[in-house]
Amino acid sequence: MSNQKIDLSKLSIEQLHVVKQQFDQELQHFQQSLQALIVAKSKFVECINDIKTISQDSNDEQDILIPASPSLYIPGKISNKNNKKFMVDVGTGYYVEKSDIEAIEFYEKKINKLNKESIQIQDIIKEKSQSSMAIATQIRQLAMKQALASKEAANASTTA
């Protein structure tokens, strides 16, 4: 992202439209990025909730369905010695065995990181929105000046 300042008063209306379009595209990109972070965060929160549920002692010998693919499940049973250990996806297809406490800490760190990134993106979105509104205001002012100038020119030519 460039922090280069542009003097809007020195741009033509066509140039302002191009700059506004660029800001709007960047704004849309950052809004999509923020939405993706929110989705990822909700998945991590869901993981934490699942870990807390499965690791309860009352779930010993509980029947479950284990996903083998997105549409295929295998019946299983939670055993007391295994309901405190989880295989955690640490990225790029690597899984690490972690205790319930370690797994929750892992996901909480991920959520904290996403929260910080979300705040940064929200700040960028706010800045881009303000810039886009300033450009739109400048476009309206130029359009009014051009309309006034053409009206004055038309009046001058009819009186001459």
Backbone as CSV, one residue per row, in Angstrom:
resi,resn,N_x,N_y,N_z,CA_x,CA_y,CA_z,C_x,C_y,C_z
1,MET,0.835,-1.174,0.000,0.000,0.000,0.000,0.879,1.235,0.000
2,SER,0.533,2.168,-0.866,1.310,3.386,-0.997,0.707,4.482,-0.141
3,ASN,1.555,5.213,0.551,1.095,6.337,1.348,1.295,7.642,0.603
4,GLN,1.436,7.573,-0.711,1.650,8.740,-1.530,0.392,9.604,-1.514
5,LYS,0.553,10.914,-1.256,-0.572,11.847,-1.216,-0.757,12.440,-2.608
6,ILE,-2.010,12.564,-3.014,-2.349,13.122,-4.315,-3.169,14.380,-4.075
7,ASP,-2.785,15.479,-4.740,-3.560,16.716,-4.655,-4.736,16.580,-5.609
8,LEU,-5.914,16.343,-5.046,-7.094,16.089,-5.860,-7.496,17.291,-6.699
9,SER,-7.180,18.482,-6.234,-7.588,19.690,-6.953,-6.843,19.854,-8.277
10,LYS,-5.758,19.132,-8.466,-4.962,19.252,-9.691,-5.317,18.184,-10.728
11,LEU,-6.276,17.314,-10.391,-6.653,16.252,-11.316,-7.913,16.627,-12.081
12,SER,-7.974,16.119,-13.308,-9.188,16.322,-14.107,-10.267,15.369,-13.606
13,ILE,-11.481,15.587,-14.060,-12.591,14.744,-13.625,-12.386,13.296,-14.079
14,GLU,-11.802,13.109,-15.267,-11.529,11.759,-15.763,-10.477,11.066,-14.898
15,GLN,-9.435,11.810,-14.537,-8.397,11.251,-13.673,-8.963,10.911,-12.295
16,LEU,-9.844,11.754,-11.803,-10.475,11.490,-10.503,-11.307,10.213,-10.551
17,HIS,-12.014,10.000,-11.662,-12.801,8.771,-11.805,-11.895,7.541,-11.778
18,VAL,-10.743,7.624,-12.447,-9.801,6.498,-12.468,-9.250,6.234,-11.068
19,VAL,-8.874,7.285,-10.369,-8.329,7.140,-9.011,-9.398,6.579,-8.074
20,LYS,-10.631,7.080,-8.200,-11.716,6.575,-7.348,-11.975,5.107,-7.631
21,GLN,-11.954,4.729,-8.898,-12.169,3.323,-9.248,-11.076,2.445,-8.622
22,GLN,-9.839,2.912,-8.649,-8.739,2.166,-8.043,-8.944,2.040,-6.527
23,PHE,-9.327,3.129,-5.874,-9.576,3.080,-4.428,-10.713,2.122,-4.111
24,ASP,-11.774,2.157,-4.919,-12.915,1.274,-4.684,-12.529,-0.192,-4.853
25,GLN,-11.674,-0.480,-5.839,-11.202,-1.861,-6.033,-10.359,-2.313,-4.838
26,GLU,-9.479,-1.446,-4.375,-8.651,-1.772,-3.209,-9.538,-1.970,-1.978
27,LEU,-10.535,-1.118,-1.831,-11.464,-1.218,-0.713,-12.193,-2.559,-0.748
28,GLN,-12.647,-2.953,-1.917,-13.331,-4.240,-2.061,-12.394,-5.397,-1.711
29,HIS,-11.144,-5.319,-2.153,-10.158,-6.365,-1.847,-9.959,-6.488,-0.334
30,PHE,-9.812,-5.367,0.353,-9.596,-5.409,1.797,-10.840,-5.903,2.535
31,GLN,-12.016,-5.567,2.037,-13.238,-6.065,2.657,-13.351,-7.582,2.492
32,GLN,-12.949,-8.088,1.332,-12.947,-9.542,1.128,-11.923,-10.213,2.033
33,SER,-10.779,-9.593,2.202,-9.743,-10.134,3.088,-10.240,-10.176,4.534
34,LEU,-10.913,-9.117,4.947,-11.459,-9.074,6.305,-12.491,-10.181,6.489
35,GLN,-13.330,-10.394,5.489,-14.337,-11.451,5.574,-13.667,-12.822,5.686
36,ALA,-12.585,-13.034,4.933,-11.862,-14.309,5.004,-11.267,-14.517,6.397
37,LEU,-10.758,-13.463,7.010,-10.222,-13.566,8.373,-11.326,-13.913,9.371
38,ILE,-12.488,-13.334,9.183,-13.614,-13.623,10.074,-14.029,-15.087,9.959
39,VAL,-14.049,-15.606,8.732,-14.401,-17.018,8.516,-13.355,-17.924,9.179
40,ALA,-12.075,-17.610,8.989,-11.010,-18.414,9.585,-11.107,-18.382,11.112
41,LYS,-11.363,-17.212,11.648,-11.494,-17.076,13.107,-12.638,-17.941,13.626
42,SER,-13.760,-17.937,12.923,-14.904,-18.736,13.381,-14.585,-20.233,13.335
43,LYS,-13.774,-20.647,12.366,-13.374,-22.064,12.303,-12.481,-22.427,13.492
44,PHE,-11.589,-21.528,13.878,-10.725,-21.795,15.022,-11.528,-21.820,16.323
45,VAL,-12.508,-20.928,16.439,-13.377,-20.932,17.623,-14.146,-22.250,17.679
46,GLU,-14.605,-22.711,16.532,-15.315,-23.993,16.461,-14.394,-25.143,16.890
47,CYS,-13.132,-25.092,16.493,-12.170,-26.127,16.904,-12.020,-26.142,18.421
48,ILE,-11.896,-24.963,19.017,-11.758,-24.881,20.475,-12.989,-25.481,21.154
49,ASN,-14.163,-25.135,20.660,-15.392,-25.668,21.249,-15.467,-27.182,21.104
50,ASP,-15.041,-27.701,19.949,-15.038,-29.154,19.737,-14.066,-29.848,20.696
51,ILE,-12.889,-29.259,20.875,-11.901,-29.845,21.784,-12.456,-29.890,23.204
52,LYS,-13.057,-28.792,23.631,-13.623,-28.743,24.990,-14.724,-29.784,25.160
53,THR,-15.540,-29.968,24.135,-16.634,-30.929,24.219,-16.109,-32.357,24.248
54,ILE,-15.221,-32.685,23.334,-14.730,-34.061,23.220,-13.882,-34.464,24.420
55,SER,-13.113,-33.521,24.973,-12.193,-33.874,26.057,-12.874,-34.011,27.420
56,GLN,-14.168,-33.778,27.498,-14.873,-33.961,28.768,-14.889,-35.443,29.144
57,ASP,-14.715,-35.710,30.430,-14.714,-37.099,30.908,-16.043,-37.793,30.638
58,SER,-17.116,-37.033,30.591,-18.437,-37.635,30.364,-18.581,-38.182,28.945
59,ASN,-17.657,-37.856,28.055,-17.730,-38.342,26.679,-16.994,-39.660,26.472
60,ASP,-16.508,-40.279,27.538,-15.829,-41.571,27.426,-16.793,-42.604,26.835
61,GLU,-16.308,-43.322,25.844,-17.076,-44.367,25.147,-18.266,-43.798,24.353
62,GLN,-18.224,-42.530,24.057,-19.276,-41.887,23.261,-19.114,-42.270,21.790
63,ASP,-20.213,-42.576,21.125,-20.181,-42.865,19.691,-20.061,-41.552,18.922
64,ILE,-19.229,-41.571,17.873,-19.061,-40.391,17.024,-18.950,-40.835,15.572
65,LEU,-19.077,-39.881,14.672,-18.826,-40.116,13.258,-17.557,-39.371,12.891
66,ILE,-16.623,-40.065,12.272,-15.336,-39.496,11.911,-15.347,-39.211,10.413
67,PRO,-15.103,-37.949,10.017,-15.131,-37.642,8.586,-13.926,-38.270,7.863
68,ALA,-14.203,-39.069,6.838,-13.145,-39.637,6.011,-12.957,-38.784,4.762
69,SER,-14.003,-38.092,4.359,-13.982,-37.137,3.253,-15.119,-36.156,3.522
70,PRO,-15.280,-35.155,2.691,-16.360,-34.199,2.957,-17.765,-34.824,2.986
71,SER,-17.940,-35.977,2.373,-19.280,-36.577,2.366,-19.288,-38.032,2.834
72,LEU,-18.211,-38.494,3.470,-18.132,-39.874,3.939,-17.676,-39.882,5.393
73,TYR,-18.442,-40.589,6.235,-18.128,-40.657,7.655,-17.999,-42.108,8.090
74,ILE,-17.126,-42.339,9.068,-16.880,-43.674,9.605,-17.292,-43.650,11.075
75,PRO,-18.046,-44.670,11.521,-18.415,-44.686,12.941,-17.177,-44.914,13.819
76,GLY,-17.173,-44.262,14.953,-16.062,-44.415,15.892,-16.557,-44.276,17.316
77,LYS,-15.610,-44.416,18.231,-15.938,-44.335,19.657,-14.797,-43.582,20.345
78,ILE,-15.148,-42.666,21.231,-14.142,-41.920,21.986,-13.697,-42.790,23.151
79,SER,-12.390,-43.029,23.223,-11.893,-43.796,24.366,-11.273,-42.835,25.369
80,ASN,-11.352,-43.181,26.633,-10.899,-42.304,27.707,-9.432,-41.924,27.545
81,LYS,-8.624,-42.840,27.051,-7.194,-42.515,26.933,-6.901,-41.632,25.727
82,ASN,-7.852,-41.499,24.794,-7.607,-40.705,23.593,-8.398,-39.406,23.524
83,ASN,-9.289,-39.158,24.460,-10.094,-37.946,24.339,-9.380,-36.696,24.855
84,LYS,-8.133,-36.833,25.246,-7.340,-35.683,25.681,-6.204,-35.384,24.700
85,LYS,-6.138,-36.142,23.603,-5.094,-35.939,22.593,-5.759,-35.660,21.253
86,PHE,-5.180,-34.688,20.536,-5.755,-34.250,19.276,-4.658,-34.084,18.234
87,MET,-5.010,-34.372,16.988,-4.110,-34.106,15.878,-4.491,-32.730,15.327
88,VAL,-3.554,-31.794,15.406,-3.816,-30.415,15.028,-3.117,-30.112,13.711
89,ASP,-3.875,-29.558,12.762,-3.321,-29.147,11.472,-2.542,-27.855,11.692
90,VAL,-1.215,-27.923,11.573,-0.376,-26.751,11.797,-0.025,-26.043,10.494
91,GLY,-0.607,-26.507,9.398,-0.402,-25.842,8.117,0.271,-26.731,7.098
92,THR,-0.013,-26.455,5.854,0.527,-27.160,4.686,0.470,-28.679,4.811
93,GLY,-0.609,-29.170,5.406,-0.819,-30.611,5.489,-0.062,-31.324,6.597
94,TYR,0.559,-30.582,7.495,1.277,-31.199,8.608,0.392,-31.217,9.850
95,TYR,0.387,-32.352,10.532,-0.410,-32.513,11.737,0.515,-32.848,12.894
96,VAL,0.202,-32.265,14.053,0.998,-32.489,15.251,0.046,-32.920,16.363
97,GLU,0.461,-33.944,17.102,-0.364,-34.378,18.232,-0.164,-33.408,19.383
98,LYS,-1.289,-32.954,19.939,-1.249,-32.027,21.064,-2.291,-32.457,22.089
99,SER,-2.014,-32.120,23.330,-3.012,-32.364,24.379,-4.160,-31.377,24.190
100,ASP,-5.253,-31.607,24.894,-6.387,-30.694,24.764,-6.000,-29.263,25.138
101,ILE,-5.219,-29.102,26.172,-4.799,-27.767,26.615,-3.874,-27.121,25.583
102,GLU,-2.917,-27.895,25.070,-2.000,-27.364,24.052,-2.744,-26.989,22.770
103,ALA,-3.711,-27.808,22.385,-4.480,-27.535,21.174,-5.307,-26.259,21.332
104,ILE,-5.923,-26.099,22.486,-6.699,-24.879,22.734,-5.793,-23.656,22.711
105,GLU,-4.622,-23.752,23.344,-3.663,-22.636,23.327,-3.231,-22.320,21.902
106,PHE,-2.992,-23.348,21.094,-2.594,-23.169,19.702,-3.653,-22.366,18.947
107,TYR,-4.915,-22.767,19.080,-5.989,-22.077,18.369,-6.246,-20.686,18.924
108,GLU,-6.061,-20.508,20.225,-6.225,-19.168,20.801,-5.162,-18.209,20.266
109,LYS,-3.928,-18.702,20.078,-2.879,-17.869,19.477,-3.249,-17.495,18.050
110,LYS,-3.799,-18.454,17.315,-4.232,-18.186,15.937,-5.328,-17.114,15.926
111,ILE,-6.272,-17.229,16.840,-7.380,-16.268,16.914,-6.844,-14.881,17.264
112,ASN,-5.910,-14.805,18.211,-5.320,-13.511,18.588,-4.608,-12.869,17.406
113,LYS,-3.894,-13.676,16.645,-3.192,-13.159,15.459,-4.204,-12.640,14.439
114,LEU,-5.267,-13.383,14.222,-6.296,-12.947,13.272,-6.990,-11.667,13.761
115,ASN,-7.184,-11.548,15.067,-7.788,-10.329,15.614,-6.913,-9.112,15.328
116,LYS,-5.605,-9.254,15.512,-4.681,-8.148,15.236,-4.700,-7.787,13.754
117,GLU,-4.682,-8.805,12.891,-4.723,-8.555,11.451,-6.048,-7.916,11.052
118,SER,-7.130,-8.324,11.691,-8.449,-7.742,11.398,-8.476,-6.257,11.742
119,ILE,-7.876,-5.903,12.863,-7.833,-4.496,13.268,-7.045,-3.679,12.250
120,GLN,-5.917,-4.226,11.804,-5.112,-3.528,10.795,-5.903,-3.335,9.503
121,ILE,-6.597,-4.366,9.073,-7.369,-4.272,7.835,-8.542,-3.312,8.006
122,GLN,-9.171,-3.312,9.174,-10.271,-2.374,9.418,-9.779,-0.927,9.348
123,ASP,-8.564,-0.676,9.857,-7.985,0.666,9.765,-7.747,1.055,8.310
124,ILE,-7.249,0.124,7.516,-7.012,0.381,6.096,-8.346,0.647,5.382
125,ILE,-9.366,-0.152,5.705,-10.681,0.033,5.094,-11.226,1.427,5.429
126,LYS,-11.064,1.843,6.666,-11.535,3.170,7.074,-10.816,4.261,6.281
127,GLU,-9.500,4.123,6.155,-8.702,5.107,5.421,-9.106,5.145,3.945
128,LYS,-9.261,3.970,3.337,-9.641,3.893,1.922,-11.047,4.461,1.708
129,SER,-11.949,4.202,2.626,-13.319,4.722,2.510,-13.316,6.249,2.573
130,GLN,-12.546,6.794,3.496,-12.463,8.250,3.610,-11.869,8.864,2.352
131,SER,-10.839,8.225,1.812,-10.225,8.727,0.580,-11.205,8.653,-0.584
132,SER,-11.933,7.559,-0.679,-12.915,7.400,-1.751,-14.004,8.460,-1.651
133,MET,-14.457,8.750,-0.429,-15.478,9.791,-0.248,-14.928,11.172,-0.612
134,ALA,-13.654,11.433,-0.279,-13.040,12.720,-0.621,-12.943,12.873,-2.141
135,ILE,-12.614,11.801,-2.816,-12.528,11.837,-4.282,-13.915,12.063,-4.880
136,ALA,-14.924,11.379,-4.334,-16.291,11.559,-4.827,-16.744,13.003,-4.632
137,THR,-16.396,13.597,-3.514,-16.735,15.000,-3.255,-16.060,15.904,-4.276
138,GLN,-14.795,15.638,-4.559,-14.049,16.445,-5.537,-14.656,16.286,-6.931
139,ILE,-15.096,15.089,-7.274,-15.737,14.855,-8.581,-17.024,15.678,-8.675
140,ARG,-17.830,15.665,-7.621,-19.079,16.446,-7.619,-18.797,17.941,-7.758
141,GLN,-17.779,18.424,-7.037,-17.440,19.852,-7.119,-16.990,20.225,-8.525
142,LEU,-16.168,19.392,-9.129,-15.717,19.665,-10.501,-16.879,19.614,-11.478
143,ALA,-17.771,18.658,-11.302,-18.923,18.540,-12.193,-19.809,19.781,-12.074
144,MET,-19.997,20.274,-10.851,-20.807,21.488,-10.671,-20.117,22.689,-11.312
145,LYS,-18.795,22.799,-11.165,-18.054,23.912,-11.775,-18.175,23.851,-13.292
146,GLN,-18.043,22.644,-13.856,-18.146,22.495,-15.307,-19.550,22.833,-15.790
147,ALA,-20.569,22.414,-15.049,-21.952,22.707,-15.428,-22.209,24.205,-15.354
148,LEU,-21.697,24.845,-14.318,-21.867,26.285,-14.161,-21.140,27.031,-15.277
149,ALA,-19.926,26.590,-15.580,-19.139,27.240,-16.640,-19.832,27.087,-18.002
150,SER,-20.375,25.909,-18.294,-21.040,25.714,-19.589,-22.343,26.514,-19.650
151,LYS,-23.022,26.655,-18.513,-24.252,27.459,-18.474,-23.930,28.928,-18.702
152,GLU,-22.839,29.412,-18.071,-22.424,30.801,-18.264,-21.989,31.042,-19.697
153,ALA,-21.317,30.082,-20.286,-20.882,30.214,-21.691,-22.091,30.252,-22.618
154,ALA,-23.093,29.442,-22.314,-24.313,29.419,-23.134,-25.046,30.734,-22.997
155,ASN,-25.124,31.287,-21.788,-25.778,32.581,-21.575,-25.024,33.708,-22.272
156,ALA,-23.703,33.652,-22.251,-22.877,34.673,-22.879,-23.062,34.642,-24.392
157,SER,-23.192,33.469,-24.979,-23.327,33.364,-26.437,-24.719,33.794,-26.901
158,THR,-25.721,33.649,-26.051,-27.087,34.087,-26.437,-27.262,35.579,-26.280
159,THR,-26.507,36.202,-25.382,-26.617,37.655,-25.187,-25.731,38.420,-26.143
160,ALA,-24.789,37.760,-26.772,-23.868,38.451,-27.666,-24.365,38.591,-29.062
